[in-house]
Amino acid sequence: MQNSQAPETCEAWAFGDSKEMADELSGLVLEGLKTATSSAFEVYQVENEPIPTEGSYSIILDGNQEAVGIIQIQKVTTCAFNQVTEELAIAEGEGDRTLEYWRRVHEEFFRRHLATYGLSFNEEMLIVCEQFELVYAA
């Protein structure tokens, strides 16, 4: 049986930059608390990777690189880090789900992550914001 809506290709990836973060964030997706994620636009440029597109699918991995679910991107936007909204912070599902918490932990993450590419964090840098839906839980 073939599903006409099944994607021809599908990226598999884990959230964050550690086993613990991947486990925590994939767990939030499975609980239905995390329905959005954000990335540094500059990293897509450096890695020569396309920006995610609405309707695309991704396989979400846990900290052991095991598939835990499939998400479908519903909406993709870009904005400056300092223009991220409370709505996105809530949808990211992390911590106390406030904008203050989101800014603090994401600034820490982006500083660490960007440094691995020789890039620097600043509050005006562009962020790619993805809203998604969990379409399959393993």
ChimeraX commands (.cxc) that place a marker at each C-alpha (Angstrom):
marker #1 position 0.00,0.00,0.00 radius 0.5
marker #1 position 1.39,3.38,-0.95 radius 0.5
marker #1 position 0.57,6.70,0.71 radius 0.5
marker #1 position 0.32,9.48,-1.86 radius 0.5
marker #1 position 1.18,12.04,0.83 radius 0.5
marker #1 position 4.35,10.28,1.96 radius 0.5
marker #1 position 7.48,12.34,1.32 radius 0.5
marker #1 position 10.11,11.10,-1.10 radius 0.5
marker #1 position 12.88,12.22,1.25 radius 0.5
marker #1 position 12.87,12.96,4.94 radius 0.5
marker #1 position 15.65,14.37,7.12 radius 0.5
marker #1 position 16.38,12.71,10.47 radius 0.5
marker #1 position 17.79,14.87,13.26 radius 0.5
marker #1 position 17.84,15.49,17.00 radius 0.5
marker #1 position 17.07,18.72,18.83 radius 0.5
marker #1 position 19.88,20.54,20.61 radius 0.5
marker #1 position 23.56,19.77,20.94 radius 0.5
marker #1 position 23.70,17.00,23.54 radius 0.5
marker #1 position 22.18,13.62,24.29 radius 0.5
marker #1 position 20.36,15.08,27.29 radius 0.5
marker #1 position 18.92,17.97,25.31 radius 0.5
marker #1 position 17.80,15.65,22.50 radius 0.5
marker #1 position 16.03,13.39,25.02 radius 0.5
marker #1 position 14.38,16.30,26.83 radius 0.5
marker #1 position 13.18,18.12,23.72 radius 0.5
marker #1 position 12.01,15.03,21.83 radius 0.5
marker #1 position 10.08,14.09,24.99 radius 0.5
marker #1 position 8.35,17.47,24.94 radius 0.5
marker #1 position 7.34,16.85,21.32 radius 0.5
marker #1 position 5.85,13.47,22.23 radius 0.5
marker #1 position 3.97,15.07,25.16 radius 0.5
marker #1 position 2.50,17.66,22.80 radius 0.5
marker #1 position 4.17,20.57,24.63 radius 0.5
marker #1 position 6.76,21.38,21.96 radius 0.5
marker #1 position 5.26,22.38,18.61 radius 0.5
marker #1 position 7.96,24.80,17.44 radius 0.5
marker #1 position 11.70,25.12,17.16 radius 0.5
marker #1 position 14.17,27.80,16.13 radius 0.5
marker #1 position 17.56,27.83,14.47 radius 0.5
marker #1 position 20.20,30.37,13.55 radius 0.5
marker #1 position 19.77,31.45,9.92 radius 0.5
marker #1 position 23.55,31.82,9.52 radius 0.5
marker #1 position 24.07,28.11,10.18 radius 0.5
marker #1 position 21.91,27.20,7.18 radius 0.5
marker #1 position 24.10,29.48,5.06 radius 0.5
marker #1 position 27.39,28.07,6.38 radius 0.5
marker #1 position 26.21,24.47,5.94 radius 0.5
marker #1 position 24.72,25.29,2.53 radius 0.5
marker #1 position 21.43,23.76,3.70 radius 0.5
marker #1 position 18.01,24.90,2.51 radius 0.5
marker #1 position 15.64,26.57,4.96 radius 0.5
marker #1 position 12.89,24.11,5.98 radius 0.5
marker #1 position 9.70,24.44,3.96 radius 0.5
marker #1 position 6.07,24.24,4.95 radius 0.5
marker #1 position 4.68,20.77,4.39 radius 0.5
marker #1 position 8.05,19.02,4.73 radius 0.5
marker #1 position 8.58,16.14,7.15 radius 0.5
marker #1 position 11.39,15.31,9.57 radius 0.5
marker #1 position 12.15,12.24,11.62 radius 0.5
marker #1 position 12.90,13.28,15.20 radius 0.5
marker #1 position 15.65,11.38,17.01 radius 0.5
marker #1 position 16.25,11.03,20.74 radius 0.5
marker #1 position 19.64,11.24,22.44 radius 0.5
marker #1 position 20.47,7.68,21.36 radius 0.5
marker #1 position 19.81,8.59,17.72 radius 0.5
marker #1 position 16.64,6.45,17.77 radius 0.5
marker #1 position 13.56,7.65,15.90 radius 0.5
marker #1 position 10.78,8.79,18.23 radius 0.5
marker #1 position 8.40,10.43,15.79 radius 0.5
marker #1 position 7.75,12.28,12.57 radius 0.5
marker #1 position 6.83,15.95,12.41 radius 0.5
marker #1 position 5.39,17.99,9.56 radius 0.5
marker #1 position 6.33,21.65,9.25 radius 0.5
marker #1 position 3.22,23.84,9.31 radius 0.5
marker #1 position 4.78,27.32,9.17 radius 0.5
marker #1 position 8.26,28.79,8.67 radius 0.5
marker #1 position 9.14,32.41,9.47 radius 0.5
marker #1 position 12.29,34.41,10.11 radius 0.5
marker #1 position 12.82,37.24,12.55 radius 0.5
marker #1 position 15.58,38.81,14.61 radius 0.5
marker #1 position 16.41,37.04,17.87 radius 0.5
marker #1 position 15.22,40.09,19.82 radius 0.5
marker #1 position 11.88,40.04,17.95 radius 0.5
marker #1 position 10.88,36.49,18.89 radius 0.5
marker #1 position 7.39,36.49,20.38 radius 0.5
marker #1 position 5.91,35.05,23.56 radius 0.5
marker #1 position 3.78,32.87,21.26 radius 0.5
marker #1 position 6.90,31.14,19.92 radius 0.5
marker #1 position 8.36,30.76,23.42 radius 0.5
marker #1 position 5.18,29.00,24.53 radius 0.5
marker #1 position 5.12,26.78,21.43 radius 0.5
marker #1 position 8.76,25.76,22.01 radius 0.5
marker #1 position 7.49,24.17,25.24 radius 0.5
marker #1 position 10.69,24.52,27.25 radius 0.5
marker #1 position 11.16,25.48,30.90 radius 0.5
marker #1 position 8.43,27.76,32.22 radius 0.5
marker #1 position 7.43,28.61,28.61 radius 0.5
marker #1 position 8.06,32.34,29.04 radius 0.5
marker #1 position 9.84,34.63,26.61 radius 0.5
marker #1 position 12.44,35.47,29.28 radius 0.5
marker #1 position 13.29,31.78,29.72 radius 0.5
marker #1 position 13.36,31.23,25.95 radius 0.5
marker #1 position 15.76,34.16,25.43 radius 0.5
marker #1 position 18.09,33.05,28.20 radius 0.5
marker #1 position 18.44,29.39,27.17 radius 0.5
marker #1 position 18.49,30.10,23.45 radius 0.5
marker #1 position 21.12,32.80,23.79 radius 0.5
marker #1 position 23.28,30.29,25.69 radius 0.5
marker #1 position 22.64,27.63,23.02 radius 0.5
marker #1 position 23.22,29.96,20.05 radius 0.5
marker #1 position 26.46,31.32,21.56 radius 0.5
marker #1 position 27.75,27.76,21.97 radius 0.5
marker #1 position 26.46,26.49,18.62 radius 0.5
marker #1 position 27.56,29.49,16.54 radius 0.5
marker #1 position 31.06,29.38,18.06 radius 0.5
marker #1 position 31.56,25.93,16.50 radius 0.5
marker #1 position 31.26,27.66,13.10 radius 0.5
marker #1 position 33.43,30.63,14.07 radius 0.5
marker #1 position 30.31,32.83,14.26 radius 0.5
marker #1 position 29.15,35.15,17.03 radius 0.5
marker #1 position 25.76,35.67,18.64 radius 0.5
marker #1 position 24.01,39.04,18.55 radius 0.5
marker #1 position 20.44,39.98,19.39 radius 0.5
marker #1 position 19.71,41.20,15.84 radius 0.5
marker #1 position 20.74,37.92,14.17 radius 0.5
marker #1 position 18.10,36.17,12.10 radius 0.5
marker #1 position 16.31,33.16,13.55 radius 0.5
marker #1 position 14.39,30.59,11.50 radius 0.5
marker #1 position 11.22,29.70,13.40 radius 0.5
marker #1 position 9.40,26.49,12.52 radius 0.5
marker #1 position 5.97,25.51,13.79 radius 0.5
marker #1 position 5.23,21.82,13.39 radius 0.5
marker #1 position 2.78,19.06,14.13 radius 0.5
marker #1 position 3.64,15.59,15.38 radius 0.5
marker #1 position 2.11,13.30,12.76 radius 0.5
marker #1 position 3.52,9.99,14.01 radius 0.5
marker #1 position 4.90,8.82,17.36 radius 0.5
marker #1 position 7.10,5.71,17.33 radius 0.5
marker link #1:1,2 radius 0.2
marker link #1:2,3 radius 0.2
marker link #1:3,4 radius 0.2
marker link #1:4,5 radius 0.2
marker link #1:5,6 radius 0.2
marker link #1:6,7 radius 0.2
marker link #1:7,8 radius 0.2
marker link #1:8,9 radius 0.2
marker link #1:9,10 radius 0.2
marker link #1:10,11 radius 0.2
marker link #1:11,12 radius 0.2
marker link #1:12,13 radius 0.2
marker link #1:13,14 radius 0.2
marker link #1:14,15 radius 0.2
marker link #1:15,16 radius 0.2
marker link #1:16,17 radius 0.2
marker link #1:17,18 radius 0.2
marker link #1:18,19 radius 0.2
marker link #1:19,20 radius 0.2
marker link #1:20,21 radius 0.2
marker link #1:21,22 radius 0.2
marker link #1:22,23 radius 0.2
marker link #1:23,24 radius 0.2
marker link #1:24,25 radius 0.2
marker link #1:25,26 radius 0.2
marker link #1:26,27 radius 0.2
marker link #1:27,28 radius 0.2
marker link #1:28,29 radius 0.2
marker link #1:29,30 radius 0.2
marker link #1:30,31 radius 0.2
marker link #1:31,32 radius 0.2
marker link #1:32,33 radius 0.2
marker link #1:33,34 radius 0.2
marker link #1:34,35 radius 0.2
marker link #1:35,36 radius 0.2
marker link #1:36,37 radius 0.2
marker link #1:37,38 radius 0.2
marker link #1:38,39 radius 0.2
marker link #1:39,40 radius 0.2
marker link #1:40,41 radius 0.2
marker link #1:41,42 radius 0.2
marker link #1:42,43 radius 0.2
marker link #1:43,44 radius 0.2
marker link #1:44,45 radius 0.2
marker link #1:45,46 radius 0.2
marker link #1:46,47 radius 0.2
marker link #1:47,48 radius 0.2
marker link #1:48,49 radius 0.2
marker link #1:49,50 radius 0.2
marker link #1:50,51 radius 0.2
marker link #1:51,52 radius 0.2
marker link #1:52,53 radius 0.2
marker link #1:53,54 radius 0.2
marker link #1:54,55 radius 0.2
marker link #1:55,56 radius 0.2
marker link #1:56,57 radius 0.2
marker link #1:57,58 radius 0.2
marker link #1:58,59 radius 0.2
marker link #1:59,60 radius 0.2
marker link #1:60,61 radius 0.2
marker link #1:61,62 radius 0.2
marker link #1:62,63 radius 0.2
marker link #1:63,64 radius 0.2
marker link #1:64,65 radius 0.2
marker link #1:65,66 radius 0.2
marker link #1:66,67 radius 0.2
marker link #1:67,68 radius 0.2
marker link #1:68,69 radius 0.2
marker link #1:69,70 radius 0.2
marker link #1:70,71 radius 0.2
marker link #1:71,72 radius 0.2
marker link #1:72,73 radius 0.2
marker link #1:73,74 radius 0.2
marker link #1:74,75 radius 0.2
marker link #1:75,76 radius 0.2
marker link #1:76,77 radius 0.2
marker link #1:77,78 radius 0.2
marker link #1:78,79 radius 0.2
marker link #1:79,80 radius 0.2
marker link #1:80,81 radius 0.2
marker link #1:81,82 radius 0.2
marker link #1:82,83 radius 0.2
marker link #1:83,84 radius 0.2
marker link #1:84,85 radius 0.2
marker link #1:85,86 radius 0.2
marker link #1:86,87 radius 0.2
marker link #1:87,88 radius 0.2
marker link #1:88,89 radius 0.2
marker link #1:89,90 radius 0.2
marker link #1:90,91 radius 0.2
marker link #1:91,92 radius 0.2
marker link #1:92,93 radius 0.2
marker link #1:93,94 radius 0.2
marker link #1:94,95 radius 0.2
marker link #1:95,96 radius 0.2
marker link #1:96,97 radius 0.2
marker link #1:97,98 radius 0.2
marker link #1:98,99 radius 0.2
marker link #1:99,100 radius 0.2
marker link #1:100,101 radius 0.2
marker link #1:101,102 radius 0.2
marker link #1:102,103 radius 0.2
marker link #1:103,104 radius 0.2
marker link #1:104,105 radius 0.2
marker link #1:105,106 radius 0.2
marker link #1:106,107 radius 0.2
marker link #1:107,108 radius 0.2
marker link #1:108,109 radius 0.2
marker link #1:109,110 radius 0.2
marker link #1:110,111 radius 0.2
marker link #1:111,112 radius 0.2
marker link #1:112,113 radius 0.2
marker link #1:113,114 radius 0.2
marker link #1:114,115 radius 0.2
marker link #1:115,116 radius 0.2
marker link #1:116,117 radius 0.2
marker link #1:117,118 radius 0.2
marker link #1:118,119 radius 0.2
marker link #1:119,120 radius 0.2
marker link #1:120,121 radius 0.2
marker link #1:121,122 radius 0.2
marker link #1:122,123 radius 0.2
marker link #1:123,124 radius 0.2
marker link #1:124,125 radius 0.2
marker link #1:125,126 radius 0.2
marker link #1:126,127 radius 0.2
marker link #1:127,128 radius 0.2
marker link #1:128,129 radius 0.2
marker link #1:129,130 radius 0.2
marker link #1:130,131 radius 0.2
marker link #1:131,132 radius 0.2
marker link #1:132,133 radius 0.2
marker link #1:133,134 radius 0.2
marker link #1:134,135 radius 0.2
marker link #1:135,136 radius 0.2
marker link #1:136,137 radius 0.2
marker link #1:137,138 radius 0.2
view
